[in-house]
Amino acid sequence: MSHLLPTYARVDLAFERGEGAWLVATDGTRYLDFTGGVAVNALGHAHPALVAALREQADKVWHVSNLFRIPEAERLAARLCDVTFADLVFFCNSGAEALEGAIKLTRKYHAANGQPERYRIITFEGAFHGRTLATLAAGGQKKYLDGFGPPVDGFDQVPFADLDAVKAAIGPQTAGILVEAVQGEGGVRSMPPATLRALRELCDTHGLLLAFDEVQTGLGRTGSLFAHQRAGVTPDVMGIAKALGGGFPVGAFLATAEAAKGMTAGTHGSTFGGNPLAMAIGNAVLDVMLAPGFLEEVERKALLLKQRLAEIKDRHPTIIREVRGEGLLLGLACVVPNDRMVAALRDEKMLAVGAGDNVVRLLPPLVIGEAEIADAIERIDRAATRLAQESAASSQSTPKLEGIKG
Ligand SMILES: *Cc1c(COP(=O)(O)O)cnc(C)c1O
């Protein structure tokens, strides 16, 4: 038996090696990996630049704590600010921590302005911001909150993309709005760019901070470095994580100097955050992603994949009802239960991950090649064909119930 706390419904598969878009199981079987460690392995497995950066830093120093300056962290922060709206960065170790930090900063901003009563944050149904008590309260999903005591106070949830509901929810205690440009866990649901722009205007009108959760969408996943850039919207604060370390645990929240004005010495901290090892890898990830043409290539391949997926959807309307998403954060909204589709893909030696709204998420590495896209399409086609055959067979063998009921 396993001594791991049974909080995950794990698939009985283990891997010993990864190469780019491929994972090699302990029995030697090769799997085409479209889970990417849930949007983490943006540069695929064992990317030579990341392996080299890790090896090189491992020989120098791993961890020194934040009692001292960390040049690798200063460099990564400066580079992130260079390519975003932000002036300041705090490094942590996960997405949930990044969002906790963004939430704390949003509250502290108003306290620093002499309005500590403004602490409430508006969030959207279907959101996912992490598994700590505050981020769970922000996400507002009952199934995750159940049994864990009173949810952290200070979050007002409104229906997805409902601007009137947002306006109605703004009150004298409101501190900010927290949004995902594309809800990943929530089912690859894109917030319309016009809605994001309207949120920005509402924040400006009411003196609120606009916080983006780009933990899943950030670092090239949508074909832009950050998803909010596609909508032409500027956040005040943003949480990132997943792809930032390419598989090494690291997160961060970024903010303008104005938004961060309450975050003075002693107001926040992390023992591991910004350690030299994580920072060396984060810098190596940026080296690859900021190279000229990288994001254009992501866009080009994303378009190719999306077009081919649309063809599959047209061929299998009883299995797939919609292809959605931005860049290489793509979703197949299914007619059959999404876990059946994930299992059928696994039978074809392809790995994908479910999401809300009965969606199968496809999260290939951003460095995926055209041949691998063609390969993936064949596997998805075969999986859908087999599911369609199974459905046809079972509907033939099931007696017609209508007559019996009457
Ligand atoms: C994964 C995710 C998180 C939580 O990240 P962890 O590293 O698991 O804590 C938060 N927000 C979004 C949008 C995510 O996709």
The ligand as an SDF file (V2000), in Angstrom:
LIG
                    3D

 15 15  0  0  0  0  0  0  0  0999 V2000
   -2.4780   25.8500  -10.5460 C   0  0  0  0  0  0  0  0  0  0  0  0
   -3.1290   27.1500  -10.2660 C   0  0  0  0  0  0  0  0  0  0  0  0
   -3.0480   27.7580   -9.0090 C   0  0  0  0  0  0  0  0  0  0  0  0
   -2.4110   27.0710   -7.8090 C   0  0  0  0  0  0  0  0  0  0  0  0
   -1.0740   26.7900   -8.0180 O   0  0  0  0  0  0  0  0  0  0  0  0
   -0.3190   25.7680   -7.0120 P   0  0  0  0  0  0  0  0  0  0  0  0
    1.1050   25.8450   -7.4610 O   0  0  0  0  0  0  0  0  0  0  0  0
   -0.9460   24.4330   -7.1970 O   0  0  0  0  0  0  0  0  0  0  0  0
   -0.5020   26.2820   -5.6450 O   0  0  0  0  0  0  0  0  0  0  0  0
   -3.6130   29.0050   -8.8360 C   0  0  0  0  0  0  0  0  0  0  0  0
   -4.2320   29.6300   -9.8550 N   0  0  0  0  0  0  0  0  0  0  0  0
   -4.3480   29.0770  -11.0730 C   0  0  0  0  0  0  0  0  0  0  0  0
   -5.0310   29.8320  -12.1590 C   0  0  0  0  0  0  0  0  0  0  0  0
   -3.7980   27.8180  -11.3270 C   0  0  0  0  0  0  0  0  0  0  0  0
   -3.9480   27.2570  -12.5240 O   0  0  0  0  0  0  0  0  0  0  0  0
  1  2  1  0
  2  3  1  0
  2 14  2  0
  3  4  1  0
  3 10  2  0
  4  5  1  0
  5  6  1  0
  6  7  2  0
  6  8  1  0
  6  9  1  0
 10 11  1  0
 11 12  2  0
 12 13  1  0
 12 14  1  0
 14 15  1  0
M  END
$$$$
